[in-house]
Every structure is written in C-alpha cells, then in structure tokens.
Amino acid sequence: MAALSVECALAAHYFDSLDRVHLKMNDDNRFIVMQLTDLHFGEIHNTHLDHETLHFIRSLVGKEKPDFIAITGDIVSGQAWDRIHPSFWEHNYNMLAHTLEELLGAYGIVPGYHDFEADIDSKAMLEIEARYKYAVSLPNFFDYHGNSMLHEFTYDVPIENATSPDIVDTRLWFFGTGRADCMGSGGMNCVRKDQIEWFKSRVAEIDKTERGERKRNGFAFMHHALQEHMHLVNHYPVHGQKRDISGCQGLNTGLFAEFK
C-alpha cells in the first residue's frame, strides 16, 4: 500500500438535486487530495491484512482530513481469484467503498493491472461504483471514429470556487490504463489515442462553456505512470522514500505533450 497526501489548498463537497456529489474549495481556498494505490484487497490467507489496511485508511483520513481521495489501481488482488467463486472483485472492493462512505469522503478510482485479473471488466466495475453516493467515477461515452473508449475510467472532476459554483478553480483528471500489452508492444498498458482525443475535445469544451482562470489545470491520476514520470524520478530531486521499483507505460503515446 502506498499513500500520498497532496495539499493544493481544505475544501467541501455538496450534493445537487440529482444526488450527485460536487467538489468545491473551502472558504480559505484550500483543497487536499489524498492518493491511495495498490491496496491489494483479497490476498490469499491475508484477510487480517485487509482489516489492517482499512484501519490504517481510517487513521490516515482522520489525521490528514483530505477533501478528496484518489484511488489509483490494484485495489483488488485479482490474481488471487480462484476462477470459481463469483463476485470476487465486488466483495473485496465493497470493503473499501463501505469504509469510505462511512468516512463521508468523496473519492474516485481507476483500476490497475491486478484488478483486471479478477472476475469482471471495467464496465461492471463502473456499475458497482455507481451504487456509492460519494463516488465520482463516471462512464465515458466519447465516440472515437465509431468506437467506444477502450479504457473506461477516463473522466474529469471539476473543483468549484468556494463562493461561486459557476467558476471552476481546478480539476482532477483520471485516465484508465488497463492491464498489460501497450498496443502490441508488450510492457504495461498505456493511455490510448482515443483518450488523448477525448482530453483535447474535453479541454476545448471546457474553454467554451466554463468560467475560471485555472478551469482546465489540476492533477492527473492513472495506475501505470507516464514515461515522463520515470524521467522525473531518475533525473530530478523528489521527496519521500522509494521502496519498490517504478514501472511505466510501455509506449509514450503523447499525453504529457498535450498537458503542456
């Protein structure tokens, strides 16, 4: 398990008339995002570790008081599924989701490599996610030359101004990265062309329809890191501890260039 708390400023959330959760800055213009990744619920003979993980999350949230929790993959250890009993992913994910709902904290997810080794695909994961009030994960219906999005869990979440909900101060971007094999090249799977075209289209839409100087800026979350992340870690000062090897997407498909 890894946890990252990124402070960009304490916020609030609220629900609209359709009971959808909205994120907003706090009155002091602060917003804290906590990132949780590789939680690996469902490991064989390690049920006690699942309970310890949930206890740690409750403790960490209580101390850091994040305004949003980004969960970036390998939520469930799909490799531990026995290929017989159904609802493996759902059962293990529900432990986490119920805990987050009890904490009354908004959150969003992207699945990781091992989630796709379990018994359901991303569409089924989204259906389960939609049952939870505080989840912001959204399906993406972007049409790319007549084809639907290959990697689901590609979406964005605006963070509204503390006093003017029609102004977006920043936003959170999520990009699904699948399991393995980036377009036949091997390696870890990658952000695809359809996602990049969606991002460009979404930015153009934001520019036309939303207010706010930083409405398109923010943080991007995914499971398999961009290749630029490896360059950053290897050649620039970074904070924290590196206790495991870092992998990245098998190909550089150009998403970072579009960010700039």
C-alpha positions in Angstrom: 0.0 0.0 0.0 1.2 3.5 -0.8 -0.4 6.8 0.3 0.3 10.2 -0.9 -1.2 13.4 0.5 -1.0 16.4 -1.9 -2.1 19.7 -0.5 -3.2 22.3 -3.0 -5.3 24.0 -0.6 -9.3 22.4 2.8 -12.5 22.0 0.7 -16.1 21.0 1.0 -18.4 18.9 -1.1 -22.2 19.0 -1.7 -24.9 17.1 -3.5 -27.1 18.5 -6.2 -30.8 17.8 -6.8 -29.9 14.6 -8.6 -27.8 13.5 -5.6 -24.5 13.8 -7.4 -21.5 14.8 -5.4 -19.7 18.1 -6.3 -16.3 19.2 -5.1 -15.5 22.8 -4.1 -12.8 24.8 -2.4 -13.1 25.6 1.2 -13.6 29.2 2.3 -9.9 29.6 2.9 -9.3 28.4 -0.7 -7.6 25.1 0.2 -8.1 21.6 -1.1 -6.4 18.4 0.0 -6.2 15.3 -2.2 -5.0 12.0 -0.7 -3.9 9.3 -3.1 -4.1 5.6 -2.2 -2.7 3.0 -4.5 -2.0 -0.8 -4.6 -4.2 -1.6 -1.7 -4.5 -5.3 -2.9 -7.6 -6.4 -1.1 -8.3 -10.2 -1.3 -4.8 -11.7 -1.0 -4.9 -15.4 -0.2 -4.7 -16.2 3.5 -4.2 -12.5 4.3 -7.7 -11.4 5.4 -6.2 -9.8 8.5 -4.1 -7.5 6.3 -7.3 -6.2 4.7 -8.6 -5.2 8.1 -5.3 -3.6 8.9 -5.4 -1.7 5.7 -8.9 -0.4 6.4 -7.8 0.6 9.9 -4.8 2.5 8.5 -7.0 4.3 6.0 -9.4 5.4 8.7 -6.5 6.6 10.8 -4.8 8.4 7.9 -8.0 10.1 6.8 -8.7 11.2 10.4 -5.2 12.8 10.7 -4.9 14.3 7.2 -8.6 15.2 6.7 -8.5 15.1 2.9 -11.2 16.7 0.8 -10.9 14.0 -1.8 -9.4 10.5 -2.1 -7.9 9.3 -5.4 -7.5 5.5 -5.6 -5.2 4.6 -8.4 -5.4 0.9 -9.1 -4.7 -2.6 -7.9 -7.5 -2.1 -5.4 -8.1 -5.9 -5.5 -5.6 -8.7 -6.0 -7.3 -10.3 -8.9 -4.5 -12.9 -9.2 -5.9 -14.4 -6.0 -9.3 -15.2 -7.5 -9.9 -19.0 -7.7 -11.8 -18.7 -11.0 -14.7 -20.5 -9.4 -16.5 -18.2 -6.9 -18.2 -15.2 -8.3 -18.2 -11.6 -7.1 -14.6 -11.7 -6.1 -13.8 -8.1 -7.2 -17.1 -6.8 -5.9 -16.8 -8.4 -2.5 -13.3 -7.0 -1.9 -13.9 -3.6 -3.4 -17.0 -3.2 -1.2 -14.9 -3.4 1.9 -13.1 -0.3 0.8 -16.1 1.6 -0.6 -18.2 1.0 2.6 -15.3 2.4 4.7 -15.0 5.5 2.5 -18.8 6.0 2.7 -18.7 5.8 6.4 -16.0 8.5 6.4 -18.3 10.7 4.3 -15.4 11.5 1.9 -15.7 12.0 -1.8 -13.4 9.7 -3.9 -12.7 8.5 -7.4 -10.9 5.4 -8.7 -9.1 4.0 -11.7 -8.5 0.2 -11.8 -5.0 -1.3 -12.1 -3.3 -4.3 -13.6 -4.4 -6.8 -11.0 -8.0 -5.6 -10.9 -8.4 -6.9 -14.4 -7.2 -10.4 -13.3 -10.4 -10.7 -11.3 -13.8 -11.8 -12.5 -15.3 -8.6 -14.0 -14.4 -6.0 -16.6 -14.3 -2.2 -16.3 -18.0 -1.7 -17.3 -19.1 -3.9 -14.4 -16.7 -2.1 -12.1 -18.4 1.2 -13.0 -21.8 -0.3 -12.4 -20.7 -1.2 -8.9 -19.1 2.2 -8.3 -22.3 3.9 -9.3 -24.1 2.5 -6.3 -22.0 4.6 -3.9 -23.1 8.1 -3.1 -19.6 9.6 -2.6 -18.0 8.1 -5.7 -17.3 10.5 -8.5 -16.1 7.9 -11.1 -18.0 8.3 -14.4 -18.5 6.3 -17.6 -17.1 7.9 -20.7 -19.3 7.8 -23.8 -16.8 9.5 -26.1 -17.1 8.2 -29.7 -13.7 7.8 -31.5 -14.4 7.0 -35.2 -17.4 5.0 -34.3 -15.7 3.1 -31.4 -16.3 3.5 -27.7 -13.5 4.2 -25.3 -11.1 1.3 -24.9 -10.1 2.2 -21.3 -13.0 3.1 -19.1 -12.5 5.2 -16.0 -11.3 8.1 -18.1 -13.1 11.2 -16.8 -12.6 14.6 -15.1 -14.0 16.1 -11.9 -14.2 19.9 -11.5 -13.4 21.6 -8.2 -15.7 24.6 -7.9 -14.9 28.0 -6.4 -15.7 28.3 -2.7 -18.3 31.1 -3.2 -19.2 30.9 -6.9 -20.1 27.3 -8.1 -20.2 28.5 -11.7 -16.5 29.2 -11.5 -14.1 26.2 -11.7 -10.8 26.7 -9.8 -9.1 23.5 -10.8 -10.0 19.9 -11.7 -8.9 16.3 -11.3 -8.3 14.2 -14.4 -8.4 10.3 -14.4 -7.0 8.1 -17.1 -7.6 4.3 -17.2 -4.5 2.4 -18.3 -5.8 -1.2 -18.5 -3.7 -4.3 -17.7 -0.8 -5.2 -20.0 0.5 -5.0 -23.6 0.5 -1.5 -24.9 -0.9 -1.8 -28.5 1.0 -5.0 -29.2 4.4 -3.7 -28.0 4.3 -5.5 -24.7 5.1 -3.9 -21.4 2.5 -2.2 -19.2 -0.7 -0.9 -20.9 -0.9 2.7 -21.8 -3.2 5.7 -22.4 -4.5 5.3 -25.9 -5.2 7.7 -28.8 -9.0 7.7 -28.1 -8.3 9.0 -24.5 -5.9 11.7 -25.8 -8.5 12.8 -28.4 -11.1 12.9 -25.6 -8.8 15.0 -23.5 -8.3 17.5 -26.3 -12.0 17.6 -27.0 -12.9 18.0 -23.3 -10.4 20.9 -22.9 -11.9 22.6 -25.9 -15.4 22.1 -24.4 -14.2 23.5 -21.0 -12.7 26.6 -22.7 -16.1 27.3 -24.3 -18.5 26.5 -21.5 -16.8 27.1 -18.2 -15.5 30.1 -16.2 -12.3 30.3 -14.2 -8.6 31.0 -15.0 -7.4 27.6 -13.9 -10.5 25.6 -15.0 -8.5 23.0 -17.1 -5.5 22.8 -14.8 -5.1 20.3 -12.0 -3.8 16.8 -11.2 -3.9 13.7 -13.4 -4.2 10.2 -11.9 -3.6 6.8 -13.5 -2.3 3.4 -12.5 0.6 2.9 -15.0 2.7 6.0 -14.9 3.7 8.1 -17.9 7.2 7.6 -19.2 7.9 11.2 -18.2 7.4 10.1 -14.6 10.4 7.8 -14.8 12.5 10.7 -16.2 11.4 12.9 -13.3 12.3 10.3 -10.7 15.6 9.4 -12.3 16.9 12.9 -13.0 15.3 15.4 -10.7 15.0 15.8 -6.9 11.9 14.1 -5.4 10.6 13.8 -1.9 9.7 10.7 0.0 11.0 7.1 0.0 11.3 4.7 -2.9 10.8 1.2 -1.5 9.9 -0.6 -4.8 10.8 -0.4 -8.5 8.8 2.1 -10.5 7.3 1.0 -13.8 5.7 3.0 -16.6 3.6 2.6 -19.7 5.1 0.5 -22.5 4.9 3.3 -25.0 4.9 7.1 -24.8 1.6 7.9 -26.6 1.9 11.7 -26.2 -0.5 12.5 -23.3 2.1 14.6 -21.4 2.7 16.7 -24.5 -1.0 17.5 -24.6 -0.9 18.5 -20.9 1.7 21.2 -21.7 
